Amino acid sequence: MKAVRGKDIQQKGYSDGSPYRKRKSITISGDTIDMSNTGMRLRLIPDVGEEKVAEPYSGIHKFPGATQVKEIPIG
C-alpha cells in the first residue's frame, strides 16, 4: 500500500487538485519537476545544484545530476 501511495505522491505532488497539497514538503525522485498543472509557488531544492523558486504554471524545471528534488510551498 505504501508503494502505491508513494508513486501517487510522485505523480501528483502539489498539482491542482492533488490530495497532498497541504503537506509541508514533498520530495520527488529524479531531476525534473513539472509545474504545468501547479498553481502555487514552490521552492525547489535539489540534492545536487542550485535551488530555485518555481512560479505557478511555469512548465518544466530540470536539475541535471540531481536524484531528488524537495518541494516546499511558498506563501
PDB file of N, H, CA, C and O in Angstrom:
ATOM      1  N   MET A   1       0.826  -1.208   0.000  1.00  0.00           N
ATOM      2  CA  MET A   1       0.000   0.000   0.000  1.00  0.00           C
ATOM      3  C   MET A   1       0.860   1.257   0.000  1.00  0.00           C
ATOM      4  O   MET A   1       0.537   2.206  -0.714  1.00  0.00           O
ATOM      5  N   LYS A   2       1.945   1.301   0.774  1.00  0.00           N
ATOM      6  H   LYS A   2       2.207   0.530   1.355  1.00  0.00           H
ATOM      7  CA  LYS A   2       2.802   2.480   0.825  1.00  0.00           C
ATOM      8  C   LYS A   2       3.442   2.765  -0.527  1.00  0.00           C
ATOM      9  O   LYS A   2       3.567   3.927  -0.913  1.00  0.00           O
ATOM     10  N   ALA A   3       3.846   1.734  -1.250  1.00  0.00           N
ATOM     11  H   ALA A   3       3.744   0.790  -0.936  1.00  0.00           H
ATOM     12  CA  ALA A   3       4.483   1.933  -2.557  1.00  0.00           C
ATOM     13  C   ALA A   3       3.526   2.610  -3.519  1.00  0.00           C
ATOM     14  O   ALA A   3       3.932   3.477  -4.293  1.00  0.00           O
ATOM     15  N   VAL A   4       2.272   2.228  -3.479  1.00  0.00           N
ATOM     16  H   VAL A   4       1.942   1.524  -2.850  1.00  0.00           H
ATOM     17  CA  VAL A   4       1.276   2.852  -4.357  1.00  0.00           C
ATOM     18  C   VAL A   4       1.102   4.311  -3.988  1.00  0.00           C
ATOM     19  O   VAL A   4       1.063   5.169  -4.870  1.00  0.00           O
ATOM     20  N   ARG A   5       0.998   4.608  -2.700  1.00  0.00           N
ATOM     21  H   ARG A   5       1.031   3.911  -1.984  1.00  0.00           H
ATOM     22  CA  ARG A   5       0.831   5.992  -2.264  1.00  0.00           C
ATOM     23  C   ARG A   5       2.067   6.807  -2.612  1.00  0.00           C
ATOM     24  O   ARG A   5       1.947   7.955  -3.041  1.00  0.00           O
ATOM     25  N   GLY A   6       3.261   6.230  -2.434  1.00  0.00           N
ATOM     26  H   GLY A   6       3.359   5.298  -2.086  1.00  0.00           H
ATOM     27  CA  GLY A   6       4.498   6.920  -2.788  1.00  0.00           C
ATOM     28  C   GLY A   6       4.537   7.278  -4.263  1.00  0.00           C
ATOM     29  O   GLY A   6       4.949   8.381  -4.622  1.00  0.00           O
ATOM     30  N   LYS A   7       4.118   6.368  -5.111  1.00  0.00           N
ATOM     31  H   LYS A   7       3.783   5.472  -4.819  1.00  0.00           H
ATOM     32  CA  LYS A   7       4.081   6.631  -6.551  1.00  0.00           C
ATOM     33  C   LYS A   7       3.046   7.714  -6.854  1.00  0.00           C
ATOM     34  O   LYS A   7       3.277   8.568  -7.711  1.00  0.00           O
ATOM     35  N   ASP A   8       1.917   7.685  -6.162  1.00  0.00           N
ATOM     36  H   ASP A   8       1.730   6.991  -5.466  1.00  0.00           H
ATOM     37  CA  ASP A   8       0.863   8.678  -6.353  1.00  0.00           C
ATOM     38  C   ASP A   8       1.366  10.069  -5.975  1.00  0.00           C
ATOM     39  O   ASP A   8       1.098  11.041  -6.681  1.00  0.00           O
ATOM     40  N   ILE A   9       2.099  10.168  -4.853  1.00  0.00           N
ATOM     41  H   ILE A   9       2.317   9.378  -4.279  1.00  0.00           H
ATOM     42  CA  ILE A   9       2.666  11.448  -4.430  1.00  0.00           C
ATOM     43  C   ILE A   9       3.646  11.944  -5.493  1.00  0.00           C
ATOM     44  O   ILE A   9       3.649  13.127  -5.834  1.00  0.00           O
ATOM     45  N   GLN A  10       4.476  11.039  -6.015  1.00  0.00           N
ATOM     46  H   GLN A  10       4.473  10.078  -5.738  1.00  0.00           H
ATOM     47  CA  GLN A  10       5.453  11.400  -7.052  1.00  0.00           C
ATOM     48  C   GLN A  10       4.753  11.999  -8.274  1.00  0.00           C
ATOM     49  O   GLN A  10       5.240  12.970  -8.853  1.00  0.00           O
ATOM     50  N   GLN A  11       3.637  11.435  -8.658  1.00  0.00           N
ATOM     51  H   GLN A  11       3.242  10.646  -8.188  1.00  0.00           H
ATOM     52  CA  GLN A  11       2.930  11.884  -9.855  1.00  0.00           C
ATOM     53  C   GLN A  11       2.126  13.159  -9.619  1.00  0.00           C
ATOM     54  O   GLN A  11       2.073  14.023 -10.495  1.00  0.00           O
ATOM     55  N   LYS A  12       1.503  13.290  -8.457  1.00  0.00           N
ATOM     56  H   LYS A  12       1.546  12.589  -7.745  1.00  0.00           H
ATOM     57  CA  LYS A  12       0.610  14.426  -8.203  1.00  0.00           C
ATOM     58  C   LYS A  12       1.290  15.606  -7.519  1.00  0.00           C
ATOM     59  O   LYS A  12       0.978  16.759  -7.819  1.00  0.00           O
ATOM     60  N   GLY A  13       2.220  15.329  -6.600  1.00  0.00           N
ATOM     61  H   GLY A  13       2.473  14.393  -6.356  1.00  0.00           H
ATOM     62  CA  GLY A  13       2.907  16.408  -5.907  1.00  0.00           C
ATOM     63  C   GLY A  13       1.949  17.469  -5.403  1.00  0.00           C
ATOM     64  O   GLY A  13       0.972  17.159  -4.722  1.00  0.00           O
ATOM     65  N   TYR A  14       2.229  18.734  -5.741  1.00  0.00           N
ATOM     66  H   TYR A  14       3.023  18.986  -6.295  1.00  0.00           H
ATOM     67  CA  TYR A  14       1.371  19.860  -5.351  1.00  0.00           C
ATOM     68  C   TYR A  14       0.474  20.331  -6.493  1.00  0.00           C
ATOM     69  O   TYR A  14      -0.042  21.448  -6.448  1.00  0.00           O
ATOM     70  N   SER A  15       0.283  19.500  -7.511  1.00  0.00           N
ATOM     71  H   SER A  15       0.702  18.593  -7.547  1.00  0.00           H
ATOM     72  CA  SER A  15      -0.530  19.921  -8.655  1.00  0.00           C
ATOM     73  C   SER A  15      -1.957  20.234  -8.216  1.00  0.00           C
ATOM     74  O   SER A  15      -2.416  19.767  -7.174  1.00  0.00           O
ATOM     75  N   ASP A  16      -2.643  21.024  -9.019  1.00  0.00           N
ATOM     76  H   ASP A  16      -2.270  21.404  -9.865  1.00  0.00           H
ATOM     77  CA  ASP A  16      -4.015  21.413  -8.722  1.00  0.00           C
ATOM     78  C   ASP A  16      -4.870  20.164  -8.509  1.00  0.00           C
ATOM     79  O   ASP A  16      -4.828  19.237  -9.317  1.00  0.00           O
ATOM     80  N   GLY A  17      -5.629  20.139  -7.443  1.00  0.00           N
ATOM     81  H   GLY A  17      -5.663  20.892  -6.786  1.00  0.00           H
ATOM     82  CA  GLY A  17      -6.495  19.016  -7.137  1.00  0.00           C
ATOM     83  C   GLY A  17      -5.821  17.851  -6.424  1.00  0.00           C
ATOM     84  O   GLY A  17      -6.486  16.868  -6.095  1.00  0.00           O
ATOM     85  N   SER A  18      -4.526  17.938  -6.181  1.00  0.00           N
ATOM     86  H   SER A  18      -3.986  18.737  -6.448  1.00  0.00           H
ATOM     87  CA  SER A  18      -3.801  16.862  -5.506  1.00  0.00           C
ATOM     88  C   SER A  18      -4.212  16.784  -4.036  1.00  0.00           C
ATOM     89  O   SER A  18      -4.377  17.815  -3.383  1.00  0.00           O
ATOM     90  N   PRO A  19      -4.379  15.562  -3.511  1.00  0.00           N
ATOM     91  CA  PRO A  19      -4.704  15.436  -2.087  1.00  0.00           C
ATOM     92  C   PRO A  19      -3.499  15.722  -1.185  1.00  0.00           C
ATOM     93  O   PRO A  19      -3.636  15.723   0.039  1.00  0.00           O
ATOM     94  N   TYR A  20      -2.330  15.962  -1.769  1.00  0.00           N
ATOM     95  H   TYR A  20      -2.219  15.962  -2.762  1.00  0.00           H
ATOM     96  CA  TYR A  20      -1.099  16.176  -1.000  1.00  0.00           C
ATOM     97  C   TYR A  20      -0.726  17.659  -0.871  1.00  0.00           C
ATOM     98  O   TYR A  20       0.333  17.974  -0.329  1.00  0.00           O
ATOM     99  N   ARG A  21      -1.565  18.566  -1.352  1.00  0.00           N
ATOM    100  H   ARG A  21      -2.426  18.310  -1.793  1.00  0.00           H
ATOM    101  CA  ARG A  21      -1.250  19.999  -1.388  1.00  0.00           C
ATOM    102  C   ARG A  21      -1.030  20.624  -0.002  1.00  0.00           C
ATOM    103  O   ARG A  21      -0.397  21.676   0.089  1.00  0.00           O
ATOM    104  N   LYS A  22      -1.524  20.023   1.056  1.00  0.00           N
ATOM    105  H   LYS A  22      -2.039  19.169   0.982  1.00  0.00           H
ATOM    106  CA  LYS A  22      -1.382  20.607   2.404  1.00  0.00           C
ATOM    107  C   LYS A  22      -0.124  20.119   3.124  1.00  0.00           C
ATOM    108  O   LYS A  22       0.129  20.524   4.258  1.00  0.00           O
ATOM    109  N   ARG A  23       0.665  19.261   2.485  1.00  0.00           N
ATOM    110  H   ARG A  23       0.461  18.932   1.564  1.00  0.00           H
ATOM    111  CA  ARG A  23       1.906  18.793   3.111  1.00  0.00           C
ATOM    112  C   ARG A  23       2.910  19.932   3.198  1.00  0.00           C
ATOM    113  O   ARG A  23       2.915  20.831   2.357  1.00  0.00           O
ATOM    114  N   LYS A  24       3.763  19.891   4.223  1.00  0.00           N
ATOM    115  H   LYS A  24       3.759  19.161   4.906  1.00  0.00           H
ATOM    116  CA  LYS A  24       4.789  20.928   4.403  1.00  0.00           C
ATOM    117  C   LYS A  24       5.866  20.829   3.339  1.00  0.00           C
ATOM    118  O   LYS A  24       6.430  21.842   2.926  1.00  0.00           O
ATOM    119  N   SER A  25       6.156  19.606   2.890  1.00  0.00           N
ATOM    120  H   SER A  25       5.698  18.783   3.225  1.00  0.00           H
ATOM    121  CA  SER A  25       7.124  19.406   1.806  1.00  0.00           C
ATOM    122  C   SER A  25       6.883  18.042   1.166  1.00  0.00           C
ATOM    123  O   SER A  25       6.280  17.152   1.766  1.00  0.00           O
ATOM    124  N   ILE A  26       7.364  17.902  -0.053  1.00  0.00           N
ATOM    125  H   ILE A  26       7.854  18.625  -0.540  1.00  0.00           H
ATOM    126  CA  ILE A  26       7.312  16.639  -0.780  1.00  0.00           C
ATOM    127  C   ILE A  26       8.659  16.478  -1.469  1.00  0.00           C
ATOM    128  O   ILE A  26       9.161  17.419  -2.082  1.00  0.00           O
ATOM    129  N   THR A  27       9.244  15.289  -1.370  1.00  0.00           N
ATOM    130  H   THR A  27       8.835  14.525  -0.871  1.00  0.00           H
ATOM    131  CA  THR A  27      10.483  15.009  -2.077  1.00  0.00           C
ATOM    132  C   THR A  27      10.171  14.133  -3.274  1.00  0.00           C
ATOM    133  O   THR A  27       9.611  13.045  -3.140  1.00  0.00           O
ATOM    134  N   ILE A  28      10.542  14.625  -4.451  1.00  0.00           N
ATOM    135  H   ILE A  28      10.997  15.509  -4.560  1.00  0.00           H
ATOM    136  CA  ILE A  28      10.284  13.948  -5.714  1.00  0.00           C
ATOM    137  C   ILE A  28      11.568  13.278  -6.203  1.00  0.00           C
ATOM    138  O   ILE A  28      12.624  13.910  -6.228  1.00  0.00           O
ATOM    139  N   SER A  29      11.484  12.013  -6.588  1.00  0.00           N
ATOM    140  H   SER A  29      10.626  11.500  -6.567  1.00  0.00           H
ATOM    141  CA  SER A  29      12.633  11.312  -7.157  1.00  0.00           C
ATOM    142  C   SER A  29      12.878  11.792  -8.575  1.00  0.00           C
ATOM    143  O   SER A  29      11.936  12.022  -9.334  1.00  0.00           O
ATOM    144  N   GLY A  30      14.147  11.942  -8.927  1.00  0.00           N
ATOM    145  H   GLY A  30      14.912  11.755  -8.310  1.00  0.00           H
ATOM    146  CA  GLY A  30      14.501  12.362 -10.277  1.00  0.00           C
ATOM    147  C   GLY A  30      15.014  13.783 -10.325  1.00  0.00           C
ATOM    148  O   GLY A  30      15.203  14.426  -9.293  1.00  0.00           O
ATOM    149  N   ASP A  31      15.240  14.273 -11.550  1.00  0.00           N
ATOM    150  H   ASP A  31      15.087  13.750 -12.388  1.00  0.00           H
ATOM    151  CA  ASP A  31      15.844  15.594 -11.747  1.00  0.00           C
ATOM    152  C   ASP A  31      14.917  16.591 -12.428  1.00  0.00           C
ATOM    153  O   ASP A  31      15.349  17.679 -12.810  1.00  0.00           O
ATOM    154  N   THR A  32      13.633  16.225 -12.585  1.00  0.00           N
ATOM    155  H   THR A  32      13.283  15.342 -12.275  1.00  0.00           H
ATOM    156  CA  THR A  32      12.704  17.059 -13.334  1.00  0.00           C
ATOM    157  C   THR A  32      11.436  17.322 -12.534  1.00  0.00           C
ATOM    158  O   THR A  32      10.833  16.402 -11.982  1.00  0.00           O
ATOM    159  N   ILE A  33      11.042  18.589 -12.480  1.00  0.00           N
ATOM    160  H   ILE A  33      11.532  19.336 -12.928  1.00  0.00           H
ATOM    161  CA  ILE A  33       9.793  18.992 -11.836  1.00  0.00           C
ATOM    162  C   ILE A  33       8.924  19.653 -12.898  1.00  0.00           C
ATOM    163  O   ILE A  33       9.377  20.547 -13.612  1.00  0.00           O
ATOM    164  N   ASP A  34       7.674  19.209 -12.999  1.00  0.00           N
ATOM    165  H   ASP A  34       7.306  18.482 -12.419  1.00  0.00           H
ATOM    166  CA  ASP A  34       6.735  19.775 -13.969  1.00  0.00           C
ATOM    167  C   ASP A  34       5.717  20.634 -13.228  1.00  0.00           C
ATOM    168  O   ASP A  34       4.890  20.127 -12.469  1.00  0.00           O
ATOM    169  N   MET A  35       5.790  21.932 -13.460  1.00  0.00           N
ATOM    170  H   MET A  35       6.461  22.344 -14.076  1.00  0.00           H
ATOM    171  CA  MET A  35       4.885  22.888 -12.813  1.00  0.00           C
ATOM    172  C   MET A  35       3.691  23.239 -13.703  1.00  0.00           C
ATOM    173  O   MET A  35       2.935  24.154 -13.375  1.00  0.00           O
ATOM    174  N   SER A  36       3.508  22.550 -14.795  1.00  0.00           N
ATOM    175  H   SER A  36       4.121  21.807 -15.063  1.00  0.00           H
ATOM    176  CA  SER A  36       2.453  22.865 -15.770  1.00  0.00           C
ATOM    177  C   SER A  36       1.057  22.880 -15.156  1.00  0.00           C
ATOM    178  O   SER A  36       0.211  23.665 -15.582  1.00  0.00           O
ATOM    179  N   ASN A  37       0.800  22.030 -14.166  1.00  0.00           N
ATOM    180  H   ASN A  37       1.488  21.392 -13.820  1.00  0.00           H
ATOM    181  CA  ASN A  37      -0.525  21.940 -13.543  1.00  0.00           C
ATOM    182  C   ASN A  37      -0.497  22.335 -12.071  1.00  0.00           C
ATOM    183  O   ASN A  37      -1.346  21.910 -11.288  1.00  0.00           O
ATOM    184  N   THR A  38       0.488  23.151 -11.704  1.00  0.00           N
ATOM    185  H   THR A  38       1.178  23.496 -12.341  1.00  0.00           H
ATOM    186  CA  THR A  38       0.639  23.539 -10.303  1.00  0.00           C
ATOM    187  C   THR A  38       0.460  25.050 -10.170  1.00  0.00           C
ATOM    188  O   THR A  38       1.237  25.832 -10.717  1.00  0.00           O
ATOM    189  N   GLY A  39      -0.580  25.444  -9.433  1.00  0.00           N
ATOM    190  H   GLY A  39      -1.211  24.808  -8.989  1.00  0.00           H
ATOM    191  CA  GLY A  39      -0.920  26.853  -9.310  1.00  0.00           C
ATOM    192  C   GLY A  39      -0.407  27.521  -8.052  1.00  0.00           C
ATOM    193  O   GLY A  39      -1.028  28.466  -7.564  1.00  0.00           O
ATOM    194  N   MET A  40       0.703  27.059  -7.518  1.00  0.00           N
ATOM    195  H   MET A  40       1.207  26.292  -7.915  1.00  0.00           H
ATOM    196  CA  MET A  40       1.308  27.707  -6.345  1.00  0.00           C
ATOM    197  C   MET A  40       2.812  27.814  -6.560  1.00  0.00           C
ATOM    198  O   MET A  40       3.404  27.026  -7.298  1.00  0.00           O
ATOM    199  N   ARG A  41       3.425  28.803  -5.901  1.00  0.00           N
ATOM    200  H   ARG A  41       2.944  29.443  -5.302  1.00  0.00           H
ATOM    201  CA  ARG A  41       4.885  28.943  -5.953  1.00  0.00           C
ATOM    202  C   ARG A  41       5.513  27.866  -5.088  1.00  0.00           C
ATOM    203  O   ARG A  41       5.028  27.573  -3.996  1.00  0.00           O
ATOM    204  N   LEU A  42       6.599  27.278  -5.583  1.00  0.00           N
ATOM    205  H   LEU A  42       6.993  27.516  -6.471  1.00  0.00           H
ATOM    206  CA  LEU A  42       7.314  26.267  -4.825  1.00  0.00           C
ATOM    207  C   LEU A  42       8.799  26.586  -4.788  1.00  0.00           C
ATOM    208  O   LEU A  42       9.373  27.048  -5.774  1.00  0.00           O
ATOM    209  N   ARG A  43       9.404  26.338  -3.655  1.00  0.00           N
ATOM    210  H   ARG A  43       8.937  25.963  -2.854  1.00  0.00           H
ATOM    211  CA  ARG A  43      10.863  26.371  -3.533  1.00  0.00           C
ATOM    212  C   ARG A  43      11.326  24.966  -3.893  1.00  0.00           C
ATOM    213  O   ARG A  43      10.884  23.992  -3.284  1.00  0.00           O
ATOM    214  N   LEU A  44      12.207  24.856  -4.871  1.00  0.00           N
ATOM    215  H   LEU A  44      12.567  25.647  -5.366  1.00  0.00           H
ATOM    216  CA  LEU A  44      12.709  23.568  -5.341  1.00  0.00           C
ATOM    217  C   LEU A  44      14.156  23.418  -4.899  1.00  0.00           C
ATOM    218  O   LEU A  44      15.008  24.230  -5.258  1.00  0.00           O
ATOM    219  N   ILE A  45      14.431  22.375  -4.119  1.00  0.00           N
ATOM    220  H   ILE A  45      13.739  21.715  -3.828  1.00  0.00           H
ATOM    221  CA  ILE A  45      15.764  22.168  -3.556  1.00  0.00           C
ATOM    222  C   ILE A  45      16.286  20.809  -4.018  1.00  0.00           C
ATOM    223  O   ILE A  45      15.900  19.775  -3.471  1.00  0.00           O
ATOM    224  N   PRO A  46      17.165  20.808  -5.024  1.00  0.00           N
ATOM    225  CA  PRO A  46      17.719  19.536  -5.498  1.00  0.00           C
ATOM    226  C   PRO A  46      18.828  19.044  -4.572  1.00  0.00           C
ATOM    227  O   PRO A  46      19.411  19.824  -3.820  1.00  0.00           O
ATOM    228  N   ASP A  47      19.115  17.736  -4.635  1.00  0.00           N
ATOM    229  H   ASP A  47      18.641  17.103  -5.246  1.00  0.00           H
ATOM    230  CA  ASP A  47      20.226  17.214  -3.844  1.00  0.00           C
ATOM    231  C   ASP A  47      21.568  17.533  -4.494  1.00  0.00           C
ATOM    232  O   ASP A  47      22.616  17.336  -3.879  1.00  0.00           O
ATOM    233  N   VAL A  48      21.545  18.022  -5.729  1.00  0.00           N
ATOM    234  H   VAL A  48      20.693  18.182  -6.229  1.00  0.00           H
ATOM    235  CA  VAL A  48      22.751  18.470  -6.443  1.00  0.00           C
ATOM    236  C   VAL A  48      22.380  19.736  -7.211  1.00  0.00           C
ATOM    237  O   VAL A  48      21.373  19.748  -7.919  1.00  0.00           O
ATOM    238  N   GLY A  49      23.164  20.787  -7.088  1.00  0.00           N
ATOM    239  H   GLY A  49      23.982  20.777  -6.513  1.00  0.00           H
ATOM    240  CA  GLY A  49      22.903  22.013  -7.840  1.00  0.00           C
ATOM    241  C   GLY A  49      22.201  23.071  -7.010  1.00  0.00           C
ATOM    242  O   GLY A  49      21.990  22.919  -5.806  1.00  0.00           O
ATOM    243  N   GLU A  50      21.848  24.149  -7.699  1.00  0.00           N
ATOM    244  H   GLU A  50      22.019  24.273  -8.676  1.00  0.00           H
ATOM    245  CA  GLU A  50      21.252  25.322  -7.058  1.00  0.00           C
ATOM    246  C   GLU A  50      19.741  25.187  -6.896  1.00  0.00           C
ATOM    247  O   GLU A  50      19.053  24.685  -7.785  1.00  0.00           O
ATOM    248  N   GLU A  51      19.238  25.639  -5.757  1.00  0.00           N
ATOM    249  H   GLU A  51      19.797  26.046  -5.035  1.00  0.00           H
ATOM    250  CA  GLU A  51      17.792  25.678  -5.567  1.00  0.00           C
ATOM    251  C   GLU A  51      17.208  26.849  -6.326  1.00  0.00           C
ATOM    252  O   GLU A  51      17.927  27.777  -6.699  1.00  0.00           O
ATOM    253  N   LYS A  52      15.897  26.808  -6.557  1.00  0.00           N
ATOM    254  H   LYS A  52      15.313  26.055  -6.255  1.00  0.00           H
ATOM    255  CA  LYS A  52      15.223  27.923  -7.219  1.00  0.00           C
ATOM    256  C   LYS A  52      13.770  27.986  -6.807  1.00  0.00           C
ATOM    257  O   LYS A  52      13.222  27.038  -6.243  1.00  0.00           O
ATOM    258  N   VAL A  53      13.154  29.121  -7.098  1.00  0.00           N
ATOM    259  H   VAL A  53      13.599  29.890  -7.556  1.00  0.00           H
ATOM    260  CA  VAL A  53      11.728  29.303  -6.872  1.00  0.00           C
ATOM    261  C   VAL A  53      11.027  29.093  -8.206  1.00  0.00           C
ATOM    262  O   VAL A  53      11.384  29.707  -9.212  1.00  0.00           O
ATOM    263  N   ALA A  54      10.028  28.221  -8.203  1.00  0.00           N
ATOM    264  H   ALA A  54       9.738  27.723  -7.385  1.00  0.00           H
ATOM    265  CA  ALA A  54       9.246  27.955  -9.412  1.00  0.00           C
ATOM    266  C   ALA A  54       7.904  28.661  -9.293  1.00  0.00           C
ATOM    267  O   ALA A  54       7.177  28.480  -8.316  1.00  0.00           O
ATOM    268  N   GLU A  55       7.592  29.457 -10.287  1.00  0.00           N
ATOM    269  H   GLU A  55       8.184  29.604 -11.080  1.00  0.00           H
ATOM    270  CA  GLU A  55       6.325  30.186 -10.317  1.00  0.00           C
ATOM    271  C   GLU A  55       5.191  29.256 -10.770  1.00  0.00           C
ATOM    272  O   GLU A  55       5.446  28.245 -11.424  1.00  0.00           O
ATOM    273  N   PRO A  56       3.938  29.595 -10.425  1.00  0.00           N
ATOM    274  CA  PRO A  56       2.807  28.771 -10.847  1.00  0.00           C
ATOM    275  C   PRO A  56       2.777  28.585 -12.362  1.00  0.00           C
ATOM    276  O   PRO A  56       3.043  29.515 -13.124  1.00  0.00           O
ATOM    277  N   TYR A  57       2.453  27.379 -12.775  1.00  0.00           N
ATOM    278  H   TYR A  57       2.237  26.623 -12.156  1.00  0.00           H
ATOM    279  CA  TYR A  57       2.271  27.023 -14.189  1.00  0.00           C
ATOM    280  C   TYR A  57       3.487  27.364 -15.053  1.00  0.00           C
ATOM    281  O   TYR A  57       3.337  27.711 -16.224  1.00  0.00           O
ATOM    282  N   SER A  58       4.691  27.267 -14.478  1.00  0.00           N
ATOM    283  H   SER A  58       4.812  26.986 -13.527  1.00  0.00           H
ATOM    284  CA  SER A  58       5.909  27.683 -15.191  1.00  0.00           C
ATOM    285  C   SER A  58       6.577  26.566 -15.995  1.00  0.00           C
ATOM    286  O   SER A  58       7.692  26.747 -16.485  1.00  0.00           O
ATOM    287  N   GLY A  59       5.925  25.430 -16.137  1.00  0.00           N
ATOM    288  H   GLY A  59       5.019  25.283 -15.740  1.00  0.00           H
ATOM    289  CA  GLY A  59       6.448  24.374 -17.009  1.00  0.00           C
ATOM    290  C   GLY A  59       7.488  23.488 -16.348  1.00  0.00           C
ATOM    291  O   GLY A  59       7.446  23.247 -15.141  1.00  0.00           O
ATOM    292  N   ILE A  60       8.419  23.008 -17.156  1.00  0.00           N
ATOM    293  H   ILE A  60       8.453  23.204 -18.136  1.00  0.00           H
ATOM    294  CA  ILE A  60       9.419  22.031 -16.734  1.00  0.00           C
ATOM    295  C   ILE A  60      10.643  22.713 -16.135  1.00  0.00           C
ATOM    296  O   ILE A  60      11.154  23.692 -16.679  1.00  0.00           O
ATOM    297  N   HIS A  61      11.106  22.181 -15.007  1.00  0.00           N
ATOM    298  H   HIS A  61      10.692  21.386 -14.565  1.00  0.00           H
ATOM    299  CA  HIS A  61      12.327  22.653 -14.355  1.00  0.00           C
ATOM    300  C   HIS A  61      13.268  21.464 -14.223  1.00  0.00           C
ATOM    301  O   HIS A  61      12.909  20.455 -13.616  1.00  0.00           O
ATOM    302  N   LYS A  62      14.472  21.573 -14.785  1.00  0.00           N
ATOM    303  H   LYS A  62      14.764  22.393 -15.277  1.00  0.00           H
ATOM    304  CA  LYS A  62      15.458  20.482 -14.770  1.00  0.00           C
ATOM    305  C   LYS A  62      16.593  20.812 -13.807  1.00  0.00           C
ATOM    306  O   LYS A  62      17.011  21.962 -13.675  1.00  0.00           O
ATOM    307  N   PHE A  63      17.077  19.772 -13.141  1.00  0.00           N
ATOM    308  H   PHE A  63      16.738  18.838 -13.248  1.00  0.00           H
ATOM    309  CA  PHE A  63      18.200  19.872 -12.226  1.00  0.00           C
ATOM    310  C   PHE A  63      19.198  18.775 -12.595  1.00  0.00           C
ATOM    311  O   PHE A  63      19.208  17.714 -11.972  1.00  0.00           O
ATOM    312  N   PRO A  64      20.036  19.025 -13.601  1.00  0.00           N
ATOM    313  CA  PRO A  64      20.967  17.997 -14.081  1.00  0.00           C
ATOM    314  C   PRO A  64      21.821  17.410 -12.958  1.00  0.00           C
ATOM    315  O   PRO A  64      22.419  18.140 -12.167  1.00  0.00           O
ATOM    316  N   GLY A  65      21.863  16.099 -12.906  1.00  0.00           N
ATOM    317  H   GLY A  65      21.377  15.506 -13.548  1.00  0.00           H
ATOM    318  CA  GLY A  65      22.652  15.393 -11.914  1.00  0.00           C
ATOM    319  C   GLY A  65      21.927  15.092 -10.615  1.00  0.00           C
ATOM    320  O   GLY A  65      22.402  14.279  -9.821  1.00  0.00           O
ATOM    321  N   ALA A  66      20.786  15.729 -10.380  1.00  0.00           N
ATOM    322  H   ALA A  66      20.400  16.388 -11.025  1.00  0.00           H
ATOM    323  CA  ALA A  66      20.038  15.500  -9.138  1.00  0.00           C
ATOM    324  C   ALA A  66      19.332  14.148  -9.184  1.00  0.00           C
ATOM    325  O   ALA A  66      18.905  13.694 -10.246  1.00  0.00           O
ATOM    326  N   THR A  67      19.216  13.515  -8.027  1.00  0.00           N
ATOM    327  H   THR A  67      19.563  13.884  -7.165  1.00  0.00           H
ATOM    328  CA  THR A  67      18.459  12.272  -7.928  1.00  0.00           C
ATOM    329  C   THR A  67      17.123  12.492  -7.226  1.00  0.00           C
ATOM    330  O   THR A  67      16.232  11.645  -7.284  1.00  0.00           O
ATOM    331  N   GLN A  68      16.992  13.651  -6.555  1.00  0.00           N
ATOM    332  H   GLN A  68      17.716  14.340  -6.508  1.00  0.00           H
ATOM    333  CA  GLN A  68      15.730  14.010  -5.943  1.00  0.00           C
ATOM    334  C   GLN A  68      15.647  15.519  -5.754  1.00  0.00           C
ATOM    335  O   GLN A  68      16.665  16.205  -5.657  1.00  0.00           O
ATOM    336  N   VAL A  69      14.422  16.021  -5.702  1.00  0.00           N
ATOM    337  H   VAL A  69      13.596  15.464  -5.781  1.00  0.00           H
ATOM    338  CA  VAL A  69      14.174  17.446  -5.509  1.00  0.00           C
ATOM    339  C   VAL A  69      13.101  17.596  -4.426  1.00  0.00           C
ATOM    340  O   VAL A  69      12.022  17.012  -4.519  1.00  0.00           O
ATOM    341  N   LYS A  70      13.417  18.387  -3.402  1.00  0.00           N
ATOM    342  H   LYS A  70      14.293  18.862  -3.327  1.00  0.00           H
ATOM    343  CA  LYS A  70      12.449  18.670  -2.344  1.00  0.00           C
ATOM    344  C   LYS A  70      11.641  19.894  -2.764  1.00  0.00           C
ATOM    345  O   LYS A  70      12.206  20.908  -3.174  1.00  0.00           O
ATOM    346  N   GLU A  71      10.318  19.793  -2.661  1.00  0.00           N
ATOM    347  H   GLU A  71       9.860  18.969  -2.328  1.00  0.00           H
ATOM    348  CA  GLU A  71       9.422  20.895  -2.979  1.00  0.00           C
ATOM    349  C   GLU A  71       8.821  21.434  -1.674  1.00  0.00           C
ATOM    350  O   GLU A  71       8.347  20.676  -0.827  1.00  0.00           O
ATOM    351  N   ILE A  72       8.856  22.763  -1.539  1.00  0.00           N
ATOM    352  H   ILE A  72       9.241  23.379  -2.227  1.00  0.00           H
ATOM    353  CA  ILE A  72       8.281  23.406  -0.357  1.00  0.00           C
ATOM    354  C   ILE A  72       7.408  24.563  -0.842  1.00  0.00           C
ATOM    355  O   ILE A  72       7.896  25.448  -1.545  1.00  0.00           O
ATOM    356  N   PRO A  73       6.109  24.568  -0.473  1.00  0.00           N
ATOM    357  CA  PRO A  73       5.245  25.674  -0.879  1.00  0.00           C
ATOM    358  C   PRO A  73       5.713  27.006  -0.288  1.00  0.00           C
ATOM    359  O   PRO A  73       6.218  27.061   0.833  1.00  0.00           O
ATOM    360  N   ILE A  74       5.535  28.064  -1.060  1.00  0.00           N
ATOM    361  H   ILE A  74       5.125  28.019  -1.971  1.00  0.00           H
ATOM    362  CA  ILE A  74       5.879  29.428  -0.616  1.00  0.00           C
ATOM    363  C   ILE A  74       4.578  30.211  -0.504  1.00  0.00           C
ATOM    364  O   ILE A  74       3.763  30.220  -1.426  1.00  0.00           O
ATOM    365  N   GLY A  75       4.399  30.857   0.620  1.00  0.00           N
ATOM    366  H   GLY A  75       5.061  30.849   1.369  1.00  0.00           H
ATOM    367  CA  GLY A  75       3.247  31.731   0.800  1.00  0.00           C
ATOM    368  C   GLY A  75       2.100  31.013   1.300  1.00  0.00           C
ATOM    369  O   GLY A  75       1.042  31.607   1.507  1.00  0.00           O
TER     370      GLY A  75
END
